[in-house]
Amino acid sequence: MNNQLFESVDHYISDLLAHEDEALVAATRSLKEAGMPAISISPNQGKFLQILALLCNARNILELGTLAGYSTIWMARALPKDGRLITLEADPKHAAVAQKNIERAGLASQVQIRTGKALSILPELVDEGAGPFDMIFIDADKPPYSDYFQWALRLSRPGTLIVADNVIREGKVLDAEPANEAVAGAQRFNTMLAANTAVTATILQMVGVKEYDGMALAIVK
């Protein structure tokens, strides 16, 4: 078993079940055109999130970390016509690119991009009474993941699904002394999640075109 095999199987699955239309292809292409990092989720992960949103019967979704809007499009397509998705993006350039991609996908009426630091916007959402959200997807900078999760709980209800990406970091979460803050942030998050009595949670390992990582899934009690 090797990475090439995992990638080939990933492509096999996505070709069968996670076909990208022009809006999704354009969102991926926009990363290179705008000089943005190519760190979007994979097609299979996008379809996975879409299915999770459908399982939740999600009408209100919150996303932390928009980038070019690729994952946003996948999840928003699971919403009913009167559903909404709020996505938070710290970088104004990224937010502008994502807005164009969301408009191209025909989702501008359902998706709102809020630009700024998530730890500044999340308290505003609480004060506005924006919640509760049915599904929350965390895919932003890793060091504050535990803080993001605590705010996510405040914007949740019993039954809300909270998903956090990139929590295995190619297995580096096993390192006793992590070499960077992203890994350390994932470790802190995983430890916090294990001790959190407000949720029932697990972590799924994932391999494929995004190499080796994992997603945490937590249901609010």
N, C-alpha and C positions, 0 to 999 in steps of 0.2 A: 504494500500500500504506500502511495506517495502522493505528493501535491498535484502532480500532473493528472493522476487518475481522479482525484477528488474534483479538480477543475473540469475534467471531461464529463464526469457524471453530473456536475452542476449544470453545465451547458445542455446536457441531454434532458435534464428535468425542465430547465427553463424553456428550451425549444418546444417541449410538449405542453407545459402548463403555465408558464409565466412569460408569455409572448409580450414583447415591448412594441407598442404602437409608436407613431411618429412623435407624439408628445413626450413620451418617456425617452426615446432615442435622442430627441433634441435637448432634453434636460441634461442627459449625460454629456452630449457634445458641448453644451454651453460651459461646462467646467473648464475644458481645455481652451475654448475661445476666450474666456474671461480670466484665464490664468489662475483658476481656483484649484485647490487640492482635489484629487480624484478619490474621495473617501466616502462616496455615497454607498448605501447598502446595495446588495446585488439584486437582480430581478427576482430570484427565488425568495430572498428575504423580504422584498417588497410584497410579493404575493402572500407570503406568510403573515405579514402585518395586516394585509387586506382581509385575509380569512379570519384573523383574530378580531378585527373590527366588526366583521359580519357576525361572528359568534357572540359578540357583546351586544349585538343590536345597537351599535354605537350611533348616537345622534350628535354627541358633542365630543370632540377629540382635541387633546392638547399635545403639541409637539414641542420639544426643546431641542433646537438645532435644526435649522431649515436647510442650510447650504444652498443648493440650486433647486430645491423643491422636489427632488426625485421621490423620496419616501412620502412626502406630503401628497403627491399625486396618487400614489398607490392607496394610501389610507382614505383620502377624500372620496375616491371612487366607490368606497364601501358605504358612504353616507346616503341616507334618504334625501329627497329633494330639499327638505327643510332643515337638513343637518348642517352643522358648521364645524370647522376646524380652525383653531388658533395655533399659529406656529411662531416660535420666538427665535430670532436670529440677531446675534450680537454685531455682525459686520454689515454695515449699510450697503456695501458693494454686493455682497452675497444676497442680501434681501432684494435688491433691485433685479438681479439676475433671476432669482426665484419667482418674483412677481411676473416677469415676462413668461416664464415657463408655465406658471399656474394659469395665466390668461390664455396661453396657447392651448392648454388642456381643457379649456372651457369651465374652469372651476373658480373663477374670480368671485362669483357671488356667494360661494360657500367657504372660501378660505380667506382668513385675515392674517397678514404678517405683522407682527409687532417687533420693531427693531430696537435693540438695546440689550444690556446685560440681563440674563434670565433672573438673577438674584435680585434685580431691581424691579423687573416686570411682574414676577410671581406675586409679591405682596400687593401690587396694584390689582391683579386679577382677583385676589381674595377680597380686597376692599370693594371692588366693583360687583362682587357676587357673581363672577363669571362661571363658577362651578355650580354643581358638581359635574365633572367630566366623566364620561363612560369609559374612556380609554386615554391613557397618557403614555407617550413614547419619549424616552429620554435618550438623546444621542448628541450630546454637546460635549464641552470640555470635561475631561474626566476627574480632575481633582475635586470639584465640588459635587460630585454625584450624590453623596450622602445628603448634602444640603438640598439638592434638587428633589430628592425623594421625600424629604420631610415636608417640603412645600406641596409636592404632589399629593401627599396624604391629606393636606388641608383643602385641596381642591377636588377631593374624591367623595364617594359615597360607598356604602357597603355594596360590593360587587364590582367596583371599578377595577379595571385591569391596568396595571402599570408595567410597562416593558422598558428595560434598560439595555442598550446595546454595548458591545465591546467590553465585557466584564471578565474575559478570560485572558486577553492580551497575549495570544500565542503560547499560553501556558505559563507566562512570566509571573502570574499571580502566585505561583508556588515559590517564588524566590523569597528567601528570608530577608534579604536587603535589596529591594527593587532599585533598579538603576535610574528610573525616571518617575516623575510625579503622576503620569498617566496610569502606570501600573500601581503605584501606591494608592491612587484614588480609587481604582477598581478594587484593590484589596480592602480598603476601608469600607467601601460600599458593600461588598460581599459579606464582610463580618457583621456590619450593621443589619443587613437584610436577614441574616441567620438568627439574630437576636430580637428582631422586631416582632412583637406579639400582635401587631395590628393587621398583619397580612399572613396569607399562606403563600409560600413562594418556592420556586426552584430555579435552576440555571440549566439551560440547554447548551451543550457544546455544538459548535457549527464549523464545518469545513466546506471548502469550495473555492470559487474565484476570489473570495475575500480572505483566502488562506484559513488560518485557524483562530477562532475567537468564540464568543458565546453571547447569548442573550439571557437576561434574568426576566422572569415572569412572576408577578405578584398580584394576587387578588385581595382586595381590601375586605376584611371581615365585617 
